Structures are given as C-alpha cells and as structure tokens.
Amino acid sequence: MVELIREENEYFIPWIKKIWKHHDTIDFFYQCDFNAEIVFEKSEVYYKIMKNNIMVGFVGLKFRDDKILNSHTLYISRFYIDEKYRNLGIGTEAMEQLVGIANEMDRDIELDVYGDNPAIHLYEKMGFKVNFRNMILKVVDKN
C-alpha cells in the first residue's frame, strides 16, 4: 500500500531538480534552468509517496480558489515517481489517495501535462479530461 506523508516543502528541492532533469527528456521546447531558485507558494504543500517505508516519489499540491468563477481546485503542481518504481501501480495508488483528499475537501483536481509525458496515460485512466490546450510554435531557439 502507498502512503502519502506530509513533509516541509524545502525537503523536496533535490527531488524537484531531479524532476526537472526528467522533464528535459520529454519536453524539448523548454529546457530547465537548474540554477533557478525554487520558490514555494503559501498554498503549496508536498507529500512523500512511500511504499514499504521507502520514498518512491513525491507530489506537490496547490489549493486554488477563484472567487469569480467560484472554482475551488486541488492543483497537482508536481507528481513524480522514481524511475525504478514506475509501472508498478504506485502512481495509480497515490492518485487514488489524492482523489480521496480532493473529495473530502469538495474540490476538483487539475494538473498540466507537457510534451509527450507518459504519465498522460495514468491521468486518462484516472478519468482526467483535456480542459485547455496550450500550443506553441518555437521560433527562437535559445540553445
């Protein structure tokens, strides 16, 4: 069974840099600046994803409230499973727990997926639907 354990946000800085390296392999339009300062929002919280007392990944959540649209969502800002623990159902178990948290809080869940991220299949399996599509034509190559 997967367990989500709350931890101070700063604990995850090395993990966030690891996820940036992962995204560099799937999003060829925008490569990460590994020297950038990581700043956390006040509404942002992070959880370790634990399996058999081993941290196998993490998830970052933001609580979004839009008074104009009367929208209250749980935004998944970062969701990462370490490569050696992928395709074992851990992401599905963690996502099911996040759905339970959102349900208890009476919030919808939203997230963004970039590039050809293979996690898209997990999100679709969980019932996520495309709500907004951002398209880009890369004209200037800064590399």
C-alpha positions as CSV (number, residue, x, y, z in Angstrom):
1,M,0.0,0.0,0.0
2,V,1.2,3.5,-0.9
3,E,1.2,6.1,1.9
4,L,1.4,9.9,1.5
5,I,3.4,11.7,4.2
6,R,3.5,15.5,4.6
7,E,6.9,17.0,4.7
8,E,8.3,20.5,4.7
9,N,8.5,21.9,1.2
10,E,12.2,22.6,1.3
11,Y,12.9,18.9,1.8
12,F,11.8,18.4,-1.8
13,I,14.3,20.8,-3.5
14,P,16.7,18.0,-4.6
15,W,13.7,15.9,-5.8
16,I,12.3,18.9,-7.8
17,K,15.7,19.3,-9.6
18,K,15.5,15.6,-10.3
19,I,12.1,16.0,-11.9
20,W,13.4,18.9,-13.9
21,K,16.0,16.6,-15.4
22,H,13.3,14.1,-16.2
23,H,11.2,16.8,-17.9
24,D,14.2,17.8,-20.0
25,T,14.0,14.4,-21.6
26,I,10.3,14.7,-22.6
27,D,9.9,18.5,-23.3
28,F,12.3,19.5,-25.9
29,F,10.8,23.0,-26.3
30,Y,11.8,24.4,-22.9
31,Q,14.7,23.1,-21.0
32,C,15.0,23.7,-17.3
33,D,17.3,26.2,-15.7
34,F,18.9,24.1,-13.0
35,N,20.3,27.2,-11.2
36,A,16.9,28.8,-10.8
37,E,15.8,29.4,-7.3
38,I,12.8,27.3,-6.2
39,V,10.2,29.4,-4.5
40,F,7.1,27.8,-2.9
41,E,3.7,29.5,-2.7
42,K,1.9,29.8,0.6
43,S,-0.9,27.5,-0.6
44,E,1.6,24.8,-1.7
45,V,2.2,21.6,0.2
46,Y,4.3,18.5,-0.5
47,Y,3.9,14.8,0.3
48,K,6.4,12.0,0.1
49,I,5.0,9.0,-1.7
50,M,6.1,6.0,0.4
51,K,6.0,2.3,-0.5
52,N,7.2,-0.3,2.1
53,N,8.8,2.6,4.1
54,I,10.8,3.7,1.0
55,M,10.3,7.1,-0.6
56,V,9.5,6.3,-4.2
57,G,8.3,9.8,-5.3
58,F,6.5,12.9,-4.2
59,V,3.6,15.1,-5.1
60,G,3.2,18.9,-4.8
61,L,-0.3,20.3,-4.3
62,K,-1.6,23.9,-4.5
63,F,-5.0,25.0,-3.3
64,R,-6.6,27.2,-5.9
65,D,-9.6,29.4,-5.2
66,D,-11.1,31.6,-7.9
67,K,-13.9,33.7,-6.4
68,I,-15.0,35.0,-9.8
69,L,-15.5,31.5,-11.3
70,N,-16.5,30.1,-7.9
71,S,-13.9,27.4,-8.5
72,H,-12.0,25.5,-5.8
73,T,-9.4,23.1,-7.0
74,L,-6.6,21.0,-5.8
75,Y,-3.9,21.6,-8.4
76,I,-1.2,18.9,-8.7
77,S,1.9,21.1,-9.4
78,R,4.4,18.2,-9.4
79,F,3.9,14.5,-9.4
80,Y,6.9,12.2,-9.6
81,I,7.6,8.5,-9.3
82,D,11.2,7.5,-9.3
83,E,12.1,5.6,-12.5
84,K,12.8,2.3,-10.8
85,Y,9.3,2.3,-9.2
86,R,7.3,3.2,-12.3
87,N,4.7,0.9,-13.9
88,L,4.1,-0.9,-10.6
89,G,0.7,0.7,-9.8
90,I,2.3,3.2,-7.3
91,G,1.2,6.3,-9.3
92,T,-2.4,4.9,-9.5
93,E,-2.5,4.3,-5.8
94,A,-1.1,7.7,-5.0
95,M,-3.6,9.3,-7.4
96,E,-6.5,7.4,-5.8
97,Q,-5.5,8.9,-2.5
98,L,-5.3,12.4,-4.0
99,V,-8.8,11.9,-5.4
100,G,-10.0,10.9,-1.9
101,I,-8.3,14.1,-0.4
102,A,-10.0,16.3,-3.0
103,N,-13.3,14.6,-2.4
104,E,-13.1,15.2,1.3
105,M,-12.3,18.9,0.6
106,D,-15.1,19.2,-2.0
107,R,-12.6,20.2,-4.7
108,D,-11.9,19.1,-8.3
109,I,-8.4,18.2,-9.3
110,E,-6.4,19.8,-12.1
111,L,-3.0,19.4,-13.5
112,D,-0.9,20.3,-16.5
113,V,0.9,17.8,-18.7
114,Y,3.7,18.9,-21.1
115,G,5.3,17.2,-24.1
116,D,4.9,13.5,-24.6
117,N,4.9,12.7,-20.9
118,P,4.0,9.1,-20.5
119,A,2.1,9.9,-17.3
120,I,-0.7,11.1,-19.6
121,H,-1.9,7.5,-19.7
122,L,-2.2,7.4,-15.9
123,Y,-4.2,10.6,-15.8
124,E,-6.6,9.5,-18.6
125,K,-7.0,6.1,-16.8
126,M,-8.0,8.1,-13.7
127,G,-10.6,10.0,-15.6
128,F,-8.9,13.3,-16.3
129,K,-10.1,15.1,-19.5
130,V,-8.4,17.8,-21.5
131,N,-9.9,21.2,-20.4
132,F,-7.4,23.6,-22.0
133,R,-4.8,23.1,-24.7
134,N,-1.8,25.4,-24.9
135,M,0.0,25.3,-28.3
136,I,3.3,26.8,-29.2
137,L,5.4,27.4,-32.3
138,K,9.0,27.6,-31.3
139,V,10.5,30.3,-33.5
140,V,13.6,31.3,-31.4
141,D,16.0,28.6,-30.3
142,K,17.9,29.9,-27.3
143,N,20.3,26.9,-27.1
